[in-house]
Amino acid sequence: MTTTDARRTDPIEVPRGLNGVVAAHTAIGDVRGEEGFYHYRGHPAVELAETRSLEEVWALVLDGGLPDPTRLAAFRDELASARRVPSSVWDALPAITPREPGRPLLALTTAVALLGSQLGMRPLYDADPAERRADLVRLAAAIPTLVAAQHRIARGLEPVEPVDGLGHAANYLAMLSGEPPEPRLARALEQYLIATIDHGFNASTFTARVIASTGSDAASCIVGALGALAGPRHGGAPSRALDAIEQIGAPERAAAWVREQLAAGGRVMGFGHAVYRTEDPRSRLLKGVARSLGGPTVELAIATEERIEDALRELKPGRELHANVEYYAGVVMGECGVPRELFTCTFAAARAIGWSAHVLEQAADGKMIRPSSRYVGPPVHSPEV
Amino acid sequence: MTTTDARRTDPIEVPRGLNGVVAAHTAIGDVRGEEGFYHYRGHPAVELAETRSLEEVWALVLDGGLPDPTRLAAFRDELASARRVPSSVWDALPAITPREPGRPLLALTTAVALLGSQLGMRPLYDADPAERRADLVRLAAAIPTLVAAQHRIARGLEPVEPVDGLGHAANYLAMLSGEPPEPRLARALEQYLIATIDHGFNASTFTARVIASTGSDAASCIVGALGALAGPRHGGAPSRALDAIEQIGAPERAAAWVREQLAAGGRVMGFGHAVYRTEDPRSRLLKGVARSLGGPTVELAIATEERIEDALRELKPGRELHANVEYYAGVVMGECGVPRELFTCTFAAARAIGWSAHVLEQAADGKMIRPSSRYVGPPVHSPEV
């Protein structure tokens, strides 16, 4: 017998990578790949991004329902406070920020762990739901503050503190550049953030839930999820599509570029998705957001997308390779002034809201996630038993 | 359809918590709960702890075979170097170590993330196996250095650097106390560390593998695993058994104490295990190690164990509640001079060796671990599709 759990005697074999295995029941959201549709708490995510503020959607995802005006005002106040990190963290940022800005997500992971440590966050199972929620709000709200501060410190600039009068997305842009952003740019980034809060049971969300299931503290859950997001297979390289658009440079060069990529055995970054058979609804949304911003890069991206899809239809017939979230996410973030090396950290700022809800849900569930393994190594030497 | 992975159309329902689900095939080790037996790479773990050095077993677990003298010498040199952290980390430790020593594991998590960040660790899928292994050795080897330094800093003491002539366990004790330890204490701690390197597919090992499967960097994998170990359900409270032994104070009070615990609805800490039906082989080993150290606490622990087992046989008939690893682990660590609040961090120093091997194995596998979820929330409002 090779199971590590005596409550079962027969190990259950499933597809590799737990592919298709239902690891949890969730009321937070769902992705319907065949329909090109996803939602949060029953609300279509695209509609939320088009009609709601980030703070409203954050409250929806975390608490289960859209907030009334009174609750929304209280939540905005909570976020304004949570966005400021304690001086024990703020003052330590220069010491934990590498001056060579290579892997900002690992620097952010360090800062988030420090925040949890300095705030003395307690194990989830020692805390009541209100304390768990407060810890998770503090962590998720602080991510833009930490990302922006570390970005500036790495470049020898003074970090900028959050401003109480601005929303979450506007604050992020203001802390990055040192200037309050144009409202249309803050709104565009806000729509990106809303659209990427949650998306099924991806590896980072699952990591957060596994850690939460041990009863660990909220910071350890978010830190673990950041670690999974740092993987290129998951969230690690969303600037590739924007790099490619610039490399192509003109729509008429797109078809040749696609041929080169495929001939070199490469994939065409920003196209195709494991879940969606149709157009990625996030891509459709963000294309509209990009179009509303306008400008030469947006024009180039839209024209190039069409040529790339044409080329892929010809070269990969029947594969339904459409632009995915990465394609227009990069265009929107770039137009909003987010530096390319911070695209994954910015994605993390949105996804941390989703992780928070999943940590709360998992902590309420109370069952430890602990699969088994099958031993396939050499036979036992000189066994004792 | 609620699957988030279009390669499957039928979600696979499995027991809650993935209980019994084979999440990976591994050649690193196995636990045979019914036989009271576990091994690393086919070598009985108890035999390894009795006859080998930690450095030999570390090489075995990481590389797949026991090292010959030449390789062992080279590995000892590699560890001596890896045990020293760069000055960018060492000098930052005061800034990231809370002065109230409440949650040292979260402070360690911060330090390990910082180490990976300052060393610029690259994604596993960008690194070749030698680079992956070197990164993991640097992380695991540095944990005792970081734990001891943070322990001293939190108490206003100067941190102590590792000494090249000492083994891994002896170095840890020397860095904690500032004095080279008695060899018998270093050997006892070494045996504890060997015995706890790996133990089936626990939540922290699984977390490390999920993160590794995204292609993330080695530090993110170890940091995530530390987060899971911080959960009380997993590795979070190994001092409870030693606390209980001291609270009982005399063997003749053990039976009454057990009755009180059970009457209060509590569990008897240090007794019973999810996997082992027999005596926990780690407990049997560590009882022998404790006995070799001798002293009043050890005598009390042994006599109390017998009385507690007698009481449990009477009060919980048929349950086979034996002392688990927590019981004698606490006794051994305490006798070796490890402060009680560092028991989980010390466990992490051992388990990080096992995590390293699992990260290497998962990175070589290359398949992302990405289960699905089932949406059970409210129906979709005003659907778009």
Boltz contact constraints between the chains, C-beta under 6 A:
constraints:
  - contact:
      token1: [A, 2]
      token2: [B, 30]
      max_distance: 6.0
  - contact:
      token1: [A, 4]
      token2: [B, 31]
      max_distance: 6.0
  - contact:
      token1: [A, 4]
      token2: [B, 200]
      max_distance: 6.0
  - contact:
      token1: [A, 4]
      token2: [B, 201]
      max_distance: 6.0
  - contact:
      token1: [A, 4]
      token2: [B, 275]
      max_distance: 6.0
  - contact:
      token1: [A, 5]
      token2: [B, 19]
      max_distance: 6.0
  - contact:
      token1: [A, 5]
      token2: [B, 20]
      max_distance: 6.0
  - contact:
      token1: [A, 6]
      token2: [B, 33]
      max_distance: 6.0
  - contact:
      token1: [A, 6]
      token2: [B, 275]
      max_distance: 6.0
  - contact:
      token1: [A, 8]
      token2: [B, 20]
      max_distance: 6.0
  - contact:
      token1: [A, 11]
      token2: [B, 20]
      max_distance: 6.0
  - contact:
      token1: [A, 11]
      token2: [B, 22]
      max_distance: 6.0
  - contact:
      token1: [A, 12]
      token2: [B, 14]
      max_distance: 6.0
  - contact:
      token1: [A, 12]
      token2: [B, 20]
      max_distance: 6.0
  - contact:
      token1: [A, 12]
      token2: [B, 21]
      max_distance: 6.0
  - contact:
      token1: [A, 13]
      token2: [B, 22]
      max_distance: 6.0
  - contact:
      token1: [A, 14]
      token2: [B, 12]
      max_distance: 6.0
  - contact:
      token1: [A, 14]
      token2: [B, 21]
      max_distance: 6.0
  - contact:
      token1: [A, 16]
      token2: [B, 367]
      max_distance: 6.0
  - contact:
      token1: [A, 17]
      token2: [B, 367]
      max_distance: 6.0
  - contact:
      token1: [A, 17]
      token2: [B, 368]
      max_distance: 6.0
  - contact:
      token1: [A, 17]
      token2: [B, 369]
      max_distance: 6.0
  - contact:
      token1: [A, 17]
      token2: [B, 370]
      max_distance: 6.0
  - contact:
      token1: [A, 18]
      token2: [B, 23]
      max_distance: 6.0
  - contact:
      token1: [A, 18]
      token2: [B, 369]
      max_distance: 6.0
  - contact:
      token1: [A, 18]
      token2: [B, 371]
      max_distance: 6.0
  - contact:
      token1: [A, 19]
      token2: [B, 5]
      max_distance: 6.0
  - contact:
      token1: [A, 20]
      token2: [B, 5]
      max_distance: 6.0
  - contact:
      token1: [A, 20]
      token2: [B, 8]
      max_distance: 6.0
  - contact:
      token1: [A, 20]
      token2: [B, 11]
      max_distance: 6.0
  - contact:
      token1: [A, 20]
      token2: [B, 12]
      max_distance: 6.0
  - contact:
      token1: [A, 20]
      token2: [B, 372]
      max_distance: 6.0
  - contact:
      token1: [A, 21]
      token2: [B, 12]
      max_distance: 6.0
  - contact:
      token1: [A, 21]
      token2: [B, 14]
      max_distance: 6.0
  - contact:
      token1: [A, 21]
      token2: [B, 371]
      max_distance: 6.0
  - contact:
      token1: [A, 22]
      token2: [B, 11]
      max_distance: 6.0
  - contact:
      token1: [A, 22]
      token2: [B, 13]
      max_distance: 6.0
  - contact:
      token1: [A, 22]
      token2: [B, 372]
      max_distance: 6.0
  - contact:
      token1: [A, 22]
      token2: [B, 374]
      max_distance: 6.0
  - contact:
      token1: [A, 23]
      token2: [B, 371]
      max_distance: 6.0
  - contact:
      token1: [A, 24]
      token2: [B, 373]
      max_distance: 6.0
  - contact:
      token1: [A, 25]
      token2: [B, 374]
      max_distance: 6.0
  - contact:
      token1: [A, 25]
      token2: [B, 376]
      max_distance: 6.0
  - contact:
      token1: [A, 26]
      token2: [B, 373]
      max_distance: 6.0
  - contact:
      token1: [A, 27]
      token2: [B, 376]
      max_distance: 6.0
  - contact:
      token1: [A, 27]
      token2: [B, 377]
      max_distance: 6.0
  - contact:
      token1: [A, 30]
      token2: [B, 2]
      max_distance: 6.0
  - contact:
      token1: [A, 30]
      token2: [B, 375]
      max_distance: 6.0
  - contact:
      token1: [A, 31]
      token2: [B, 4]
      max_distance: 6.0
  - contact:
      token1: [A, 33]
      token2: [B, 6]
      max_distance: 6.0
  - contact:
      token1: [A, 35]
      token2: [B, 385]
      max_distance: 6.0
  - contact:
      token1: [A, 37]
      token2: [B, 385]
      max_distance: 6.0
  - contact:
      token1: [A, 39]
      token2: [B, 380]
      max_distance: 6.0
  - contact:
      token1: [A, 42]
      token2: [B, 377]
      max_distance: 6.0
  - contact:
      token1: [A, 42]
      token2: [B, 378]
      max_distance: 6.0
  - contact:
      token1: [A, 42]
      token2: [B, 380]
      max_distance: 6.0
  - contact:
      token1: [A, 42]
      token2: [B, 381]
      max_distance: 6.0
  - contact:
      token1: [A, 43]
      token2: [B, 381]
      max_distance: 6.0
  - contact:
      token1: [A, 44]
      token2: [B, 384]
      max_distance: 6.0
  - contact:
      token1: [A, 92]
      token2: [B, 95]
      max_distance: 6.0
  - contact:
      token1: [A, 92]
      token2: [B, 96]
      max_distance: 6.0
  - contact:
      token1: [A, 95]
      token2: [B, 92]
      max_distance: 6.0
  - contact:
      token1: [A, 95]
      token2: [B, 95]
      max_distance: 6.0
  - contact:
      token1: [A, 96]
      token2: [B, 92]
      max_distance: 6.0
  - contact:
      token1: [A, 96]
      token2: [B, 114]
      max_distance: 6.0
  - contact:
      token1: [A, 98]
      token2: [B, 117]
      max_distance: 6.0
  - contact:
      token1: [A, 98]
      token2: [B, 118]
      max_distance: 6.0
  - contact:
      token1: [A, 102]
      token2: [B, 120]
      max_distance: 6.0
  - contact:
      token1: [A, 106]
      token2: [B, 116]
      max_distance: 6.0
  - contact:
      token1: [A, 106]
      token2: [B, 117]
      max_distance: 6.0
  - contact:
      token1: [A, 107]
      token2: [B, 117]
      max_distance: 6.0
  - contact:
      token1: [A, 109]
      token2: [B, 113]
      max_distance: 6.0
  - contact:
      token1: [A, 110]
      token2: [B, 110]
      max_distance: 6.0
  - contact:
      token1: [A, 110]
      token2: [B, 113]
      max_distance: 6.0
  - contact:
      token1: [A, 110]
      token2: [B, 114]
      max_distance: 6.0
  - contact:
      token1: [A, 110]
      token2: [B, 117]
      max_distance: 6.0
  - contact:
      token1: [A, 113]
      token2: [B, 109]
      max_distance: 6.0
  - contact:
      token1: [A, 113]
      token2: [B, 110]
      max_distance: 6.0
  - contact:
      token1: [A, 113]
      token2: [B, 113]
      max_distance: 6.0
  - contact:
      token1: [A, 114]
      token2: [B, 96]
      max_distance: 6.0
  - contact:
      token1: [A, 114]
      token2: [B, 110]
      max_distance: 6.0
  - contact:
      token1: [A, 116]
      token2: [B, 106]
      max_distance: 6.0
  - contact:
      token1: [A, 117]
      token2: [B, 98]
      max_distance: 6.0
  - contact:
      token1: [A, 117]
      token2: [B, 106]
      max_distance: 6.0
  - contact:
      token1: [A, 117]
      token2: [B, 107]
      max_distance: 6.0
  - contact:
      token1: [A, 117]
      token2: [B, 110]
      max_distance: 6.0
  - contact:
      token1: [A, 118]
      token2: [B, 98]
      max_distance: 6.0
  - contact:
      token1: [A, 120]
      token2: [B, 102]
      max_distance: 6.0
  - contact:
      token1: [A, 123]
      token2: [B, 232]
      max_distance: 6.0
  - contact:
      token1: [A, 200]
      token2: [B, 4]
      max_distance: 6.0
  - contact:
      token1: [A, 201]
      token2: [B, 4]
      max_distance: 6.0
  - contact:
      token1: [A, 201]
      token2: [B, 371]
      max_distance: 6.0
  - contact:
      token1: [A, 201]
      token2: [B, 372]
      max_distance: 6.0
  - contact:
      token1: [A, 201]
      token2: [B, 373]
      max_distance: 6.0
  - contact:
      token1: [A, 203]
      token2: [B, 214]
      max_distance: 6.0
  - contact:
      token1: [A, 203]
      token2: [B, 370]
      max_distance: 6.0
  - contact:
      token1: [A, 207]
      token2: [B, 210]
      max_distance: 6.0
  - contact:
      token1: [A, 207]
      token2: [B, 211]
      max_distance: 6.0
  - contact:
      token1: [A, 210]
      token2: [B, 207]
      max_distance: 6.0
  - contact:
      token1: [A, 211]
      token2: [B, 207]
      max_distance: 6.0
  - contact:
      token1: [A, 211]
      token2: [B, 227]
      max_distance: 6.0
  - contact:
      token1: [A, 211]
      token2: [B, 228]
      max_distance: 6.0
  - contact:
      token1: [A, 214]
      token2: [B, 203]
      max_distance: 6.0
  - contact:
      token1: [A, 214]
      token2: [B, 228]
      max_distance: 6.0
  - contact:
      token1: [A, 214]
      token2: [B, 231]
      max_distance: 6.0
  - contact:
      token1: [A, 214]
      token2: [B, 233]
      max_distance: 6.0
  - contact:
      token1: [A, 214]
      token2: [B, 234]
      max_distance: 6.0
  - contact:
      token1: [A, 215]
      token2: [B, 231]
      max_distance: 6.0
  - contact:
      token1: [A, 215]
      token2: [B, 232]
      max_distance: 6.0
  - contact:
      token1: [A, 215]
      token2: [B, 233]
      max_distance: 6.0
  - contact:
      token1: [A, 216]
      token2: [B, 227]
      max_distance: 6.0
  - contact:
      token1: [A, 216]
      token2: [B, 230]
      max_distance: 6.0
  - contact:
      token1: [A, 216]
      token2: [B, 231]
      max_distance: 6.0
  - contact:
      token1: [A, 220]
      token2: [B, 227]
      max_distance: 6.0
  - contact:
      token1: [A, 220]
      token2: [B, 230]
      max_distance: 6.0
  - contact:
      token1: [A, 223]
      token2: [B, 223]
      max_distance: 6.0
  - contact:
      token1: [A, 223]
      token2: [B, 227]
      max_distance: 6.0
  - contact:
      token1: [A, 224]
      token2: [B, 224]
      max_distance: 6.0
  - contact:
      token1: [A, 224]
      token2: [B, 227]
      max_distance: 6.0
  - contact:
      token1: [A, 227]
      token2: [B, 211]
      max_distance: 6.0
  - contact:
      token1: [A, 227]
      token2: [B, 216]
      max_distance: 6.0
  - contact:
      token1: [A, 227]
      token2: [B, 220]
      max_distance: 6.0
  - contact:
      token1: [A, 227]
      token2: [B, 223]
      max_distance: 6.0
  - contact:
      token1: [A, 227]
      token2: [B, 224]
      max_distance: 6.0
  - contact:
      token1: [A, 228]
      token2: [B, 211]
      max_distance: 6.0
  - contact:
      token1: [A, 228]
      token2: [B, 214]
      max_distance: 6.0
  - contact:
      token1: [A, 230]
      token2: [B, 216]
      max_distance: 6.0
  - contact:
      token1: [A, 230]
      token2: [B, 220]
      max_distance: 6.0
  - contact:
      token1: [A, 231]
      token2: [B, 214]
      max_distance: 6.0
  - contact:
      token1: [A, 231]
      token2: [B, 215]
      max_distance: 6.0
  - contact:
      token1: [A, 231]
      token2: [B, 216]
      max_distance: 6.0
  - contact:
      token1: [A, 232]
      token2: [B, 123]
      max_distance: 6.0
  - contact:
      token1: [A, 232]
      token2: [B, 215]
      max_distance: 6.0
  - contact:
      token1: [A, 233]
      token2: [B, 214]
      max_distance: 6.0
  - contact:
      token1: [A, 233]
      token2: [B, 215]
      max_distance: 6.0
  - contact:
      token1: [A, 233]
      token2: [B, 368]
      max_distance: 6.0
  - contact:
      token1: [A, 234]
      token2: [B, 214]
      max_distance: 6.0
  - contact:
      token1: [A, 275]
      token2: [B, 4]
      max_distance: 6.0
  - contact:
      token1: [A, 275]
      token2: [B, 6]
      max_distance: 6.0
  - contact:
      token1: [A, 367]
      token2: [B, 16]
      max_distance: 6.0
  - contact:
      token1: [A, 367]
      token2: [B, 17]
      max_distance: 6.0
  - contact:
      token1: [A, 368]
      token2: [B, 17]
      max_distance: 6.0
  - contact:
      token1: [A, 368]
      token2: [B, 233]
      max_distance: 6.0
  - contact:
      token1: [A, 369]
      token2: [B, 17]
      max_distance: 6.0
  - contact:
      token1: [A, 369]
      token2: [B, 18]
      max_distance: 6.0
  - contact:
      token1: [A, 370]
      token2: [B, 17]
      max_distance: 6.0
  - contact:
      token1: [A, 370]
      token2: [B, 203]
      max_distance: 6.0
  - contact:
      token1: [A, 371]
      token2: [B, 18]
      max_distance: 6.0
  - contact:
      token1: [A, 371]
      token2: [B, 21]
      max_distance: 6.0
  - contact:
      token1: [A, 371]
      token2: [B, 23]
      max_distance: 6.0
  - contact:
      token1: [A, 371]
      token2: [B, 201]
      max_distance: 6.0
  - contact:
      token1: [A, 372]
      token2: [B, 20]
      max_distance: 6.0
  - contact:
      token1: [A, 372]
      token2: [B, 22]
      max_distance: 6.0
  - contact:
      token1: [A, 372]
      token2: [B, 201]
      max_distance: 6.0
  - contact:
      token1: [A, 373]
      token2: [B, 24]
      max_distance: 6.0
  - contact:
      token1: [A, 373]
      token2: [B, 26]
      max_distance: 6.0
  - contact:
      token1: [A, 373]
      token2: [B, 201]
      max_distance: 6.0
  - contact:
      token1: [A, 374]
      token2: [B, 22]
      max_distance: 6.0
  - contact:
      token1: [A, 374]
      token2: [B, 25]
      max_distance: 6.0
  - contact:
      token1: [A, 375]
      token2: [B, 30]
      max_distance: 6.0
  - contact:
      token1: [A, 376]
      token2: [B, 25]
      max_distance: 6.0
  - contact:
      token1: [A, 376]
      token2: [B, 27]
      max_distance: 6.0
  - contact:
      token1: [A, 377]
      token2: [B, 27]
      max_distance: 6.0
  - contact:
      token1: [A, 377]
      token2: [B, 42]
      max_distance: 6.0
  - contact:
      token1: [A, 378]
      token2: [B, 42]
      max_distance: 6.0
  - contact:
      token1: [A, 379]
      token2: [B, 42]
      max_distance: 6.0
  - contact:
      token1: [A, 380]
      token2: [B, 39]
      max_distance: 6.0
  - contact:
      token1: [A, 380]
      token2: [B, 42]
      max_distance: 6.0
  - contact:
      token1: [A, 381]
      token2: [B, 42]
      max_distance: 6.0
  - contact:
      token1: [A, 381]
      token2: [B, 43]
      max_distance: 6.0
  - contact:
      token1: [A, 384]
      token2: [B, 44]
      max_distance: 6.0
  - contact:
      token1: [A, 385]
      token2: [B, 35]
      max_distance: 6.0
  - contact:
      token1: [A, 385]
      token2: [B, 37]
      max_distance: 6.0
